[in-house]
Amino acid sequence: MGKIQIEDMEFYAYHGCYQEEAIVGNQFLVNLEIETAMHTAAETDNIEEALNYQVAYQLVKREMAKRSHLLEHIGKRILDALYAEFSVIEKASVKISKMNPPMGGKMKCVSVTINR
């Protein structure tokens, strides 16, 4: 068993509950962690035996391009897409951070983490 981590993927998107967020957009960071068996890929050095993290990135990118009101909804869609694509996932976690959220005060980000 091992972990694949794709860290600090940056996306500009239009997620949020407020109309202004749909117009102006915001910067988002996504962190992904996937637990899967790696012994065969480690032995064979064959990408066909590995969970292709380039494909995982493309799935995250696709889901981040679809507008949502809630970070929770985006996280669920990302996990749904990953589990549909890769039958070898044992566990997965996605953290989505909205940078400089419009909450009436200064803060770096607000984040949601979903595990499955």
Secondary structure as a PSIPRED ss2 file (coil, helix, strand):
# PSIPRED VFORMAT (PSIPRED V4.0)

   1 M C   1.000  0.000  0.000
   2 G E   0.000  0.000  1.000
   3 K E   0.000  0.000  1.000
   4 I E   0.000  0.000  1.000
   5 Q E   0.000  0.000  1.000
   6 I E   0.000  0.000  1.000
   7 E E   0.000  0.000  1.000
   8 D E   0.000  0.000  1.000
   9 M E   0.000  0.000  1.000
  10 E E   0.000  0.000  1.000
  11 F E   0.000  0.000  1.000
  12 Y E   0.000  0.000  1.000
  13 A E   0.000  0.000  1.000
  14 Y C   1.000  0.000  0.000
  15 H C   1.000  0.000  0.000
  16 G C   1.000  0.000  0.000
  17 C C   1.000  0.000  0.000
  18 Y C   1.000  0.000  0.000
  19 Q H   0.000  1.000  0.000
  20 E H   0.000  1.000  0.000
  21 E H   0.000  1.000  0.000
  22 A H   0.000  1.000  0.000
  23 I H   0.000  1.000  0.000
  24 V H   0.000  1.000  0.000
  25 G C   1.000  0.000  0.000
  26 N E   0.000  0.000  1.000
  27 Q E   0.000  0.000  1.000
  28 F E   0.000  0.000  1.000
  29 L E   0.000  0.000  1.000
  30 V E   0.000  0.000  1.000
  31 N E   0.000  0.000  1.000
  32 L E   0.000  0.000  1.000
  33 E E   0.000  0.000  1.000
  34 I E   0.000  0.000  1.000
  35 E E   0.000  0.000  1.000
  36 T E   0.000  0.000  1.000
  37 A C   1.000  0.000  0.000
  38 M C   1.000  0.000  0.000
  39 H H   0.000  1.000  0.000
  40 T H   0.000  1.000  0.000
  41 A H   0.000  1.000  0.000
  42 A H   0.000  1.000  0.000
  43 E H   0.000  1.000  0.000
  44 T H   0.000  1.000  0.000
  45 D C   1.000  0.000  0.000
  46 N C   1.000  0.000  0.000
  47 I H   0.000  1.000  0.000
  48 E H   0.000  1.000  0.000
  49 E H   0.000  1.000  0.000
  50 A C   1.000  0.000  0.000
  51 L C   1.000  0.000  0.000
  52 N C   1.000  0.000  0.000
  53 Y H   0.000  1.000  0.000
  54 Q H   0.000  1.000  0.000
  55 V H   0.000  1.000  0.000
  56 A H   0.000  1.000  0.000
  57 Y H   0.000  1.000  0.000
  58 Q H   0.000  1.000  0.000
  59 L H   0.000  1.000  0.000
  60 V H   0.000  1.000  0.000
  61 K H   0.000  1.000  0.000
  62 R H   0.000  1.000  0.000
  63 E H   0.000  1.000  0.000
  64 M H   0.000  1.000  0.000
  65 A C   1.000  0.000  0.000
  66 K C   1.000  0.000  0.000
  67 R C   1.000  0.000  0.000
  68 S C   1.000  0.000  0.000
  69 H C   1.000  0.000  0.000
  70 L C   1.000  0.000  0.000
  71 L H   0.000  1.000  0.000
  72 E H   0.000  1.000  0.000
  73 H H   0.000  1.000  0.000
  74 I H   0.000  1.000  0.000
  75 G H   0.000  1.000  0.000
  76 K H   0.000  1.000  0.000
  77 R H   0.000  1.000  0.000
  78 I H   0.000  1.000  0.000
  79 L H   0.000  1.000  0.000
  80 D H   0.000  1.000  0.000
  81 A H   0.000  1.000  0.000
  82 L H   0.000  1.000  0.000
  83 Y H   0.000  1.000  0.000
  84 A H   0.000  1.000  0.000
  85 E H   0.000  1.000  0.000
  86 F C   1.000  0.000  0.000
  87 S C   1.000  0.000  0.000
  88 V C   1.000  0.000  0.000
  89 I E   0.000  0.000  1.000
  90 E E   0.000  0.000  1.000
  91 K E   0.000  0.000  1.000
  92 A E   0.000  0.000  1.000
  93 S E   0.000  0.000  1.000
  94 V E   0.000  0.000  1.000
  95 K E   0.000  0.000  1.000
  96 I E   0.000  0.000  1.000
  97 S E   0.000  0.000  1.000
  98 K E   0.000  0.000  1.000
  99 M E   0.000  0.000  1.000
 100 N C   1.000  0.000  0.000
 101 P C   1.000  0.000  0.000
 102 P C   1.000  0.000  0.000
 103 M C   1.000  0.000  0.000
 104 G C   1.000  0.000  0.000
 105 G C   1.000  0.000  0.000
 106 K C   1.000  0.000  0.000
 107 M C   1.000  0.000  0.000
 108 K C   1.000  0.000  0.000
 109 C E   0.000  0.000  1.000
 110 V E   0.000  0.000  1.000
 111 S E   0.000  0.000  1.000
 112 V E   0.000  0.000  1.000
 113 T E   0.000  0.000  1.000
 114 I E   0.000  0.000  1.000
 115 N E   0.000  0.000  1.000
 116 R C   1.000  0.000  0.000
